[in-house]
């Protein structure tokens, strides 16, 4: 009988130590998991910042599209040269406003954003060069919209699709 009591006490002590060891191991594994997430930059705050960057750059791609850029800016009493400068300044401002987002996205995606800006600047400059600089701004506006009406020339939709793909990959 005494042997049974001692054996039961040993079993209880062993189970107590076993559960303490399991609890300790679980705490260690959780700590290692958190450390790995932090080391590799995988946490909710980082993910939120990355998704916000993709959101902001999607807005940029939309606003930088030639159709939307032209539609947002009134031609007013401007001539072609003045309107060209306003369009370029608006596009560069939009880009500069979002330049900090590059740290949250892939380098390839940031390059695509830069290419979108550069391509639209090039197109605006090329179309403006075909018009007299003192012609009414509406002429530049019409020509840019005619050019942008071809669905194969608008890079913003390709960049937007790539942004969507990258954002969905994060999720």
Secondary structure, DSSP 8 states (H G I E B T S, - for coil): -HHHHHHHHHHHHHHHHHHHHHHHHHHHHHHHHHHHHHHTT-SHHHHHHHHHHHHHHHHHHHHHSHHHHHHHS--TT-BHHHHHHHHHHHHHHHHHHTGGGGGGS-HHHHHHHHHHHHHHHHHHHHHHHTS-TTSBHHHHHHHHHHHHTSTTT-HHHHHHHHHHHHHHHH-
